[in-house]
Amino acid sequence: MIFSLSIVASTSYAAKPDPFPVTPDSRGQDFMVSETNPYVSSTGYSILKEGGNAVDAMVAMQMVMSVVEPDMTGIGGG
């Protein structure tokens, strides 16, 4: 019974395709953004792509990071 329930539970949470696939090698030509969270990286990339500078991208990335990973930012974060 427990085995059957575990099979049903595991199949209901099937893996979804990653919206941000990991590539083995990335090479930048104009600029590069690196962060552990793909949403934060895409924010910095968008800022730089629209003509912003590194400080603009850093501030925007920090704001997004405080939303998606609040335990890793701020005065008490890692």
N, CA, C and O atoms as a GROMACS GRO file, in nm:
protein
  312
    1MET      N    1   0.082  -0.119   0.000
    1MET     CA    2   0.000   0.000   0.000
    1MET      C    3   0.087   0.126   0.000
    1MET      O    4   0.066   0.217  -0.080
    2ILE      N    5   0.183   0.131   0.090
    2ILE     CA    6   0.270   0.248   0.097
    2ILE      C    7   0.352   0.261  -0.030
    2ILE      O    8   0.373   0.371  -0.080
    3PHE      N    9   0.400   0.147  -0.082
    3PHE     CA   10   0.476   0.150  -0.207
    3PHE      C   11   0.392   0.205  -0.320
    3PHE      O   12   0.440   0.285  -0.401
    4SER      N   13   0.266   0.163  -0.328
    4SER     CA   14   0.176   0.212  -0.434
    4SER      C   15   0.154   0.362  -0.422
    4SER      O   16   0.154   0.433  -0.522
    5LEU      N   17   0.136   0.410  -0.301
    5LEU     CA   18   0.117   0.553  -0.280
    5LEU      C   19   0.242   0.632  -0.318
    5LEU      O   20   0.232   0.742  -0.374
    6SER      N   21   0.358   0.576  -0.288
    6SER     CA   22   0.481   0.648  -0.324
    6SER      C   23   0.500   0.654  -0.475
    6SER      O   24   0.551   0.753  -0.527
    7ILE      N   25   0.460   0.550  -0.546
    7ILE     CA   26   0.469   0.551  -0.692
    7ILE      C   27   0.374   0.655  -0.750
    7ILE      O   28   0.411   0.731  -0.838
    8VAL      N   29   0.251   0.659  -0.699
    8VAL     CA   30   0.153   0.757  -0.747
    8VAL      C   31   0.200   0.899  -0.718
    8VAL      O   32   0.189   0.987  -0.802
    9ALA      N   33   0.253   0.920  -0.599
    9ALA     CA   34   0.300   1.054  -0.561
    9ALA      C   35   0.419   1.097  -0.646
    9ALA      O   36   0.428   1.213  -0.685
   10SER      N   37   0.509   1.005  -0.674
   10SER     CA   38   0.628   1.043  -0.751
   10SER      C   39   0.595   1.070  -0.897
   10SER      O   40   0.661   1.153  -0.960
   11THR      N   41   0.497   1.001  -0.953
   11THR     CA   42   0.462   1.026  -1.093
   11THR      C   43   0.380   1.152  -1.109
   11THR      O   44   0.376   1.210  -1.217
   12SER      N   45   0.312   1.196  -1.003
   12SER     CA   46   0.233   1.319  -1.014
   12SER      C   47   0.323   1.443  -1.015
   12SER      O   48   0.281   1.550  -1.060
   13TYR      N   49   0.445   1.429  -0.966
   13TYR     CA   50   0.540   1.540  -0.968
   13TYR      C   51   0.648   1.515  -1.073
   13TYR      O   52   0.767   1.518  -1.044
   14ALA      N   53   0.606   1.492  -1.194
   14ALA     CA   54   0.700   1.464  -1.303
   14ALA      C   55   0.786   1.587  -1.329
   14ALA      O   56   0.742   1.701  -1.311
   15ALA      N   57   0.907   1.563  -1.372
   15ALA     CA   58   1.001   1.672  -1.400
   15ALA      C   59   0.952   1.758  -1.515
   15ALA      O   60   0.909   1.707  -1.619
   16LYS      N   61   0.960   1.887  -1.495
   16LYS     CA   62   0.922   1.982  -1.599
   16LYS      C   63   1.050   2.031  -1.666
   16LYS      O   64   1.155   2.036  -1.603
   17PRO      N   65   1.041   2.067  -1.793
   17PRO     CA   66   1.162   2.118  -1.859
   17PRO      C   67   1.210   2.247  -1.794
   17PRO      O   68   1.130   2.332  -1.755
   18ASP      N   69   1.340   2.260  -1.783
   18ASP     CA   70   1.401   2.378  -1.722
   18ASP      C   71   1.385   2.498  -1.814
   18ASP      O   72   1.426   2.492  -1.929
   19PRO      N   73   1.326   2.610  -1.764
   19PRO     CA   74   1.310   2.727  -1.851
   19PRO      C   75   1.444   2.794  -1.883
   19PRO      O   76   1.454   2.870  -1.979
   20PHE      N   77   1.546   2.765  -1.803
   20PHE     CA   78   1.679   2.821  -1.824
   20PHE      C   79   1.780   2.706  -1.830
   20PHE      O   80   1.844   2.676  -1.730
   21PRO      N   81   1.793   2.641  -1.946
   21PRO     CA   82   1.884   2.526  -1.952
   21PRO      C   83   2.030   2.567  -1.929
   21PRO      O   84   2.072   2.676  -1.969
   22VAL      N   85   2.103   2.479  -1.865
   22VAL     CA   86   2.244   2.504  -1.836
   22VAL      C   87   2.326   2.463  -1.958
   22VAL      O   88   2.312   2.351  -2.009
   23THR      N   89   2.411   2.552  -2.003
   23THR     CA   90   2.500   2.520  -2.114
   23THR      C   91   2.639   2.492  -2.060
   23THR      O   92   2.680   2.556  -1.963
   24PRO      N   93   2.712   2.400  -2.118
   24PRO     CA   94   2.843   2.365  -2.063
   24PRO      C   95   2.947   2.475  -2.077
   24PRO      O   96   3.039   2.484  -1.995
   25ASP      N   97   2.935   2.559  -2.177
   25ASP     CA   98   3.035   2.662  -2.199
   25ASP      C   99   2.966   2.788  -2.250
   25ASP      O  100   2.892   2.783  -2.348
   26SER      N  101   2.990   2.898  -2.184
   26SER     CA  102   2.929   3.025  -2.226
   26SER      C  103   3.040   3.125  -2.251
   26SER      O  104   3.130   3.142  -2.169
   27ARG      N  105   3.032   3.191  -2.363
   27ARG     CA  106   3.131   3.293  -2.397
   27ARG      C  107   3.057   3.423  -2.430
   27ARG      O  108   2.965   3.425  -2.511
   28GLY      N  109   3.100   3.530  -2.365
   28GLY     CA  110   3.038   3.659  -2.388
   28GLY      C  111   3.116   3.740  -2.490
   28GLY      O  112   3.238   3.727  -2.501
   29GLN      N  113   3.045   3.824  -2.563
   29GLN     CA  114   3.112   3.911  -2.659
   29GLN      C  115   3.110   4.057  -2.613
   29GLN      O  116   3.208   4.128  -2.632
   30ASP      N  117   3.001   4.101  -2.554
   30ASP     CA  118   2.990   4.239  -2.508
   30ASP      C  119   2.991   4.250  -2.356
   30ASP      O  120   3.059   4.336  -2.301
   31PHE      N  121   2.918   4.165  -2.290
   31PHE     CA  122   2.910   4.166  -2.144
   31PHE      C  123   2.865   4.029  -2.097
   31PHE      O  124   2.818   3.946  -2.175
   32MET      N  125   2.880   4.006  -1.966
   32MET     CA  126   2.840   3.879  -1.909
   32MET      C  127   2.784   3.904  -1.769
   32MET      O  128   2.834   3.989  -1.696
   33VAL      N  129   2.682   3.829  -1.734
   33VAL     CA  130   2.620   3.837  -1.602
   33VAL      C  131   2.621   3.698  -1.542
   33VAL      O  132   2.589   3.600  -1.610
   34SER      N  133   2.657   3.688  -1.416
   34SER     CA  134   2.661   3.558  -1.350
   34SER      C  135   2.593   3.567  -1.214
   34SER      O  136   2.619   3.658  -1.136
   35GLU      N  137   2.506   3.472  -1.188
   35GLU     CA  138   2.433   3.466  -1.061
   35GLU      C  139   2.378   3.325  -1.045
   35GLU      O  140   2.360   3.254  -1.144
   36THR      N  141   2.353   3.283  -0.923
   36THR     CA  142   2.304   3.148  -0.899
   36THR      C  143   2.158   3.131  -0.939
   36THR      O  144   2.115   3.020  -0.969
   37ASN      N  145   2.082   3.238  -0.940
   37ASN     CA  146   1.940   3.230  -0.975
   37ASN      C  147   1.920   3.283  -1.117
   37ASN      O  148   1.964   3.394  -1.148
   38PRO      N  149   1.855   3.206  -1.204
   38PRO     CA  150   1.839   3.250  -1.343
   38PRO      C  151   1.755   3.375  -1.360
   38PRO      O  152   1.775   3.450  -1.455
   39TYR      N  153   1.661   3.400  -1.269
   39TYR     CA  154   1.579   3.521  -1.279
   39TYR      C  155   1.664   3.646  -1.251
   39TYR      O  156   1.645   3.750  -1.313
   40VAL      N  157   1.755   3.634  -1.158
   40VAL     CA  158   1.844   3.745  -1.126
   40VAL      C  159   1.939   3.771  -1.243
   40VAL      O  160   1.962   3.886  -1.280
   41SER      N  161   1.992   3.664  -1.300
   41SER     CA  162   2.082   3.679  -1.416
   41SER      C  163   2.012   3.743  -1.534
   41SER      O  164   2.067   3.831  -1.600
   42SER      N  165   1.889   3.699  -1.561
   42SER     CA  166   1.817   3.755  -1.676
   42SER      C  167   1.783   3.902  -1.654
   42SER      O  168   1.773   3.979  -1.750
   43THR      N  169   1.764   3.943  -1.528
   43THR     CA  170   1.739   4.084  -1.499
   43THR      C  171   1.862   4.168  -1.531
   43THR      O  172   1.852   4.271  -1.597
   44GLY      N  173   1.978   4.123  -1.484
   44GLY     CA  174   2.101   4.196  -1.514
   44GLY      C  175   2.131   4.200  -1.662
   44GLY      O  176   2.176   4.302  -1.714
   45TYR      N  177   2.106   4.090  -1.730
   45TYR     CA  178   2.127   4.084  -1.875
   45TYR      C  179   2.037   4.184  -1.946
   45TYR      O  180   2.081   4.255  -2.036
   46SER      N  181   1.910   4.190  -1.905
   46SER     CA  182   1.815   4.283  -1.968
   46SER      C  183   1.858   4.428  -1.949
   46SER      O  184   1.849   4.508  -2.042
   47ILE      N  185   1.904   4.461  -1.830
   47ILE     CA  186   1.948   4.598  -1.802
   47ILE      C  187   2.067   4.635  -1.892
   47ILE      O  188   2.068   4.742  -1.952
   48LEU      N  189   2.164   4.547  -1.901
   48LEU     CA  190   2.281   4.575  -1.984
   48LEU      C  191   2.246   4.577  -2.132
   48LEU      O  192   2.302   4.657  -2.208
   49LYS      N  193   2.156   4.492  -2.174
   49LYS     CA  194   2.114   4.486  -2.315
   49LYS      C  195   2.044   4.615  -2.357
   49LYS      O  196   2.057   4.659  -2.471
   50GLU      N  197   1.971   4.676  -2.264
   50GLU     CA  198   1.898   4.801  -2.293
   50GLU      C  199   1.988   4.924  -2.284
   50GLU      O  200   1.941   5.036  -2.306
   51GLY      N  201   2.115   4.906  -2.252
   51GLY     CA  202   2.208   5.019  -2.249
   51GLY      C  203   2.247   5.066  -2.110
   51GLY      O  204   2.317   5.166  -2.098
   52GLY      N  205   2.202   4.997  -2.007
   52GLY     CA  206   2.240   5.035  -1.871
   52GLY      C  207   2.385   4.999  -1.843
   52GLY      O  208   2.447   4.923  -1.917
   53ASN      N  209   2.438   5.054  -1.734
   53ASN     CA  210   2.576   5.023  -1.699
   53ASN      C  211   2.580   4.915  -1.590
   53ASN      O  212   2.476   4.864  -1.549
   54ALA      N  213   2.700   4.879  -1.546
   54ALA     CA  214   2.716   4.771  -1.449
   54ALA      C  215   2.650   4.803  -1.315
   54ALA      O  216   2.598   4.713  -1.249
   55VAL      N  217   2.651   4.929  -1.275
   55VAL     CA  218   2.588   4.967  -1.149
   55VAL      C  219   2.436   4.953  -1.159
   55VAL      O  220   2.373   4.904  -1.065
   56ASP      N  221   2.378   4.994  -1.270
   56ASP     CA  222   2.234   4.976  -1.291
   56ASP      C  223   2.197   4.828  -1.282
   56ASP      O  224   2.100   4.791  -1.217
   57ALA      N  225   2.276   4.745  -1.348
   57ALA     CA  226   2.248   4.601  -1.348
   57ALA      C  227   2.263   4.543  -1.209
   57ALA      O  228   2.182   4.460  -1.167
   58MET      N  229   2.365   4.586  -1.135
   58MET     CA  230   2.388   4.534  -1.001
   58MET      C  231   2.273   4.570  -0.906
   58MET      O  232   2.229   4.487  -0.828
   59VAL      N  233   2.226   4.694  -0.914
   59VAL     CA  234   2.116   4.737  -0.827
   59VAL      C  235   1.989   4.661  -0.861
   59VAL      O  236   1.918   4.615  -0.771
   60ALA      N  237   1.959   4.646  -0.989
   60ALA     CA  238   1.839   4.572  -1.030
   60ALA      C  239   1.849   4.426  -0.990
   60ALA      O  240   1.750   4.367  -0.944
   61MET      N  241   1.966   4.367  -1.006
   61MET     CA  242   1.985   4.227  -0.968
   61MET      C  243   1.969   4.209  -0.818
   61MET      O  244   1.911   4.110  -0.773
   62GLN      N  245   2.020   4.302  -0.739
   62GLN     CA  246   2.006   4.294  -0.594
   62GLN      C  247   1.859   4.305  -0.552
   62GLN      O  248   1.816   4.236  -0.459
   63MET      N  249   1.783   4.390  -0.619
   63MET     CA  250   1.640   4.403  -0.588
   63MET      C  251   1.566   4.273  -0.618
   63MET      O  252   1.484   4.228  -0.538
   64VAL      N  253   1.595   4.213  -0.733
   64VAL     CA  254   1.530   4.086  -0.768
   64VAL      C  255   1.575   3.976  -0.673
   64VAL      O  256   1.494   3.893  -0.632
   65MET      N  257   1.701   3.975  -0.638
   65MET     CA  258   1.752   3.872  -0.547
   65MET      C  259   1.686   3.881  -0.410
   65MET      O  260   1.664   3.779  -0.345
   66SER      N  261   1.654   4.002  -0.365
   66SER     CA  262   1.588   4.016  -0.235
   66SER      C  263   1.446   3.960  -0.238
   66SER      O  264   1.389   3.932  -0.132
   67VAL      N  265   1.389   3.944  -0.358
   67VAL     CA  266   1.256   3.884  -0.370
   67VAL      C  267   1.265   3.732  -0.385
   67VAL      O  268   1.193   3.659  -0.317
   68VAL      N  269   1.353   3.685  -0.474
   68VAL     CA  270   1.357   3.542  -0.504
   68VAL      C  271   1.441   3.462  -0.405
   68VAL      O  272   1.418   3.343  -0.388
   69GLU      N  273   1.538   3.525  -0.339
   69GLU     CA  274   1.621   3.458  -0.238
   69GLU      C  275   1.642   3.551  -0.119
   69GLU      O  276   1.753   3.599  -0.097
   70PRO      N  277   1.536   3.578  -0.041
   70PRO     CA  278   1.549   3.675   0.068
   70PRO      C  279   1.645   3.632   0.178
   70PRO      O  280   1.699   3.717   0.248
   71ASP      N  281   1.668   3.503   0.194
   71ASP     CA  282   1.759   3.457   0.298
   71ASP      C  283   1.906   3.479   0.261
   71ASP      O  284   1.993   3.464   0.347
   72MET      N  285   1.934   3.514   0.137
   72MET     CA  286   2.072   3.534   0.092
   72MET      C  287   2.108   3.682   0.076
   72MET      O  288   2.218   3.713   0.030
   73THR      N  289   2.017   3.772   0.111
   73THR     CA  290   2.043   3.914   0.091
   73THR      C  291   2.012   3.991   0.218
   73THR      O  292   1.950   3.938   0.310
   74GLY      N  293   2.054   4.113   0.222
   74GLY     CA  294   2.021   4.200   0.335
   74GLY      C  295   2.124   4.192   0.446
   74GLY      O  296   2.228   4.127   0.433
   75ILE      N  297   2.093   4.259   0.554
   75ILE     CA  298   2.189   4.271   0.664
   75ILE      C  299   2.213   4.138   0.735
   75ILE      O  300   2.321   4.116   0.790
   76GLY      N  301   2.115   4.050   0.735
   76GLY     CA  302   2.133   3.922   0.803
   76GLY      C  303   2.155   3.805   0.710
   76GLY      O  304   2.165   3.691   0.754
   77GLY      N  305   2.163   3.832   0.581
   77GLY     CA  306   2.177   3.724   0.483
   77GLY      C  307   2.320   3.681   0.462
   77GLY      O  308   2.414   3.740   0.516
   78GLY      N  309   2.336   3.575   0.383
   78GLY     CA  310   2.468   3.519   0.357
   78GLY      C  311   2.534   3.590   0.248
   78GLY      O  312   2.647   3.556   0.212
   0.00000   0.00000   0.00000
